[in-house]
Amino acid sequence: MTSLLTCKEFLQELTDYLDATVDAELRLKLERHINECPNCFVILDTTQKTIKVYKGMQEKEIPAEVQARLMKAVERKMAATRTAAGKPGV
Amino acid sequence: MPATTEAGVFDESGLLAKAREGDVGAFTELVNRYSRKIYRLAKHITQNDTDAEDVLQETFMKAFEHLGDFHGQSKFYTWIVRIAVNESLMKLRKRKSDRTVPLDEPLDTGEDTVLREIAVWDENPEQQYSREELAKILDEAVESLKPTFRTVFVLRDIEELSTEETAQALGISVPAVKSRLLRARLQLREKLTRFFRRKGDDVFAYL
């Protein structure tokens, strides 16, 4: 039997665990730790919920005037490039 | 729905080829497709409307100028994210005097991840708040992170870039992304606990 991970070791692996990028052996160790340690269980659960709540965030619309100014700037840029390219020797 | 949604991503190489040849409509389509995401990203990093708009315009200007250098080795979106992140960080550096954190600050690896708030949350804590209230809570929590952590969190957990793409966009190592992401997630978790904790568990609430 391998020894139980410390809370610090658990936390260091938390991001990889949440992103499911740990190997099977480490995963088992981490899960053993959560079963034994209520604090780390809560941290895992609430961190998972933190990520979930941000992922579920409504994508904000870009203000119409910001989008309009962007399109104008892009059009100007493209027109300027075309003009420059159209001149021989430029 | 307009034809600018994610569904069109698969035909992007054709669009890019046309844009490279100078097809105005093709480049405009790419701008339309990603302007909202780039604006949001810039706003999250710069925390400022004017800066975010500048970043948005600069990003697409530069993308247009350098389109010939983009050979499809990464996704177009990842490529413009990298431009947008650089532009956003430049804005932050310019405002360094009123921001406290150097962007290249060295990072320790978690000695200070002491967790003060260990409280159970409600099952769906976000449902206790209106959409506006929730957006405010989430935005303020992200804003309060240091830029180094905020940038990584925004790219990984909001824009959903991979660890490698995030490392590439920020010009930092994969372990640095992971370490910053961990710190960001734990700090946010702690900040949100104040709003999302299960009320009945707070033994002091009724004293």
Chai-1 contact restraints between the chains, C-beta under 6 A:
chainA,res_idxA,chainB,res_idxB,connection_type,confidence,min_distance_angstrom,max_distance_angstrom,comment,restraint_id
A,L11,B,T113,contact,1.0,0.0,6.0,A-B,restraint_1
A,T15,B,K178,contact,1.0,0.0,6.0,A-B,restraint_2
A,T15,B,L181,contact,1.0,0.0,6.0,A-B,restraint_3
A,T15,B,L182,contact,1.0,0.0,6.0,A-B,restraint_4
A,N39,B,I118,contact,1.0,0.0,6.0,A-B,restraint_5
A,V42,B,I118,contact,1.0,0.0,6.0,A-B,restraint_6
A,V42,B,V120,contact,1.0,0.0,6.0,A-B,restraint_7
A,T46,B,W121,contact,1.0,0.0,6.0,A-B,restraint_8
A,T46,B,R189,contact,1.0,0.0,6.0,A-B,restraint_9
A,T47,B,R185,contact,1.0,0.0,6.0,A-B,restraint_10
A,T47,B,R189,contact,1.0,0.0,6.0,A-B,restraint_11
A,K49,B,W121,contact,1.0,0.0,6.0,A-B,restraint_12
A,T50,B,L188,contact,1.0,0.0,6.0,A-B,restraint_13
A,T50,B,R189,contact,1.0,0.0,6.0,A-B,restraint_14
A,T50,B,L192,contact,1.0,0.0,6.0,A-B,restraint_15
A,I51,B,D157,contact,1.0,0.0,6.0,A-B,restraint_16
A,V53,B,E126,contact,1.0,0.0,6.0,A-B,restraint_17
A,Y54,B,D157,contact,1.0,0.0,6.0,A-B,restraint_18
A,Y54,B,I158,contact,1.0,0.0,6.0,A-B,restraint_19
A,M57,B,L138,contact,1.0,0.0,6.0,A-B,restraint_20
A,K60,B,R40,contact,1.0,0.0,6.0,A-B,restraint_21
A,I62,B,S35,contact,1.0,0.0,6.0,A-B,restraint_22
A,I62,B,R36,contact,1.0,0.0,6.0,A-B,restraint_23
A,I62,B,Y39,contact,1.0,0.0,6.0,A-B,restraint_24
A,V66,B,E53,contact,1.0,0.0,6.0,A-B,restraint_25
A,L70,B,S35,contact,1.0,0.0,6.0,A-B,restraint_26
A,L70,B,L56,contact,1.0,0.0,6.0,A-B,restraint_27
A,L70,B,Q57,contact,1.0,0.0,6.0,A-B,restraint_28
A,A73,B,Q57,contact,1.0,0.0,6.0,A-B,restraint_29
A,V74,B,V31,contact,1.0,0.0,6.0,A-B,restraint_30
A,V74,B,F60,contact,1.0,0.0,6.0,A-B,restraint_31
A,K77,B,M61,contact,1.0,0.0,6.0,A-B,restraint_32
A,K77,B,F64,contact,1.0,0.0,6.0,A-B,restraint_33
A,M78,B,V24,contact,1.0,0.0,6.0,A-B,restraint_34
